[in-house]
């Protein structure tokens, strides 16, 4: 805006300098006055054009004057088809399976009950103790005489060093007690001796700690 004022002043001075000097005395002539008025009118018009140009420039530089396009996206709602899985039940196992998922009993099986000593019983090195196992026939058939109890692994703690014992004939549900004299190992720590019932296959064992 300051630059516009300077230009207007320069134009006025230029027009004044171009006015011819009046000869003689008295007030300037009407033609001189008309030229001055015309120059002023042109200057005002030019100044208005300059102001309009400045206003347009400012409006172009001001982002707030720019119209903002409003776009409202249309929401796309997908159509979801639920997946329905078909489960085909498995047929029950063949071969005499029982209802309720309980497996049938084996023909020949056994279990060890009333075991002594209890697991992790502590003994002094070389201390004597008794081993007792009760063998139970849990199968559906009788055992014939000749099934053996065999030593399998670990330190043999029996005092006689026996490694095999023959079992009697046993009907389903029958029990047979086995008793050994034993001695704790001399080495301190945990010791496990395991035996095997041949045929029905169960595993009597002893687990002690030598302190």
Order of alpha helices (4+ residues) and beta strands (2+ residues): alpha-alpha-beta-beta-beta-beta-beta-beta-beta-beta
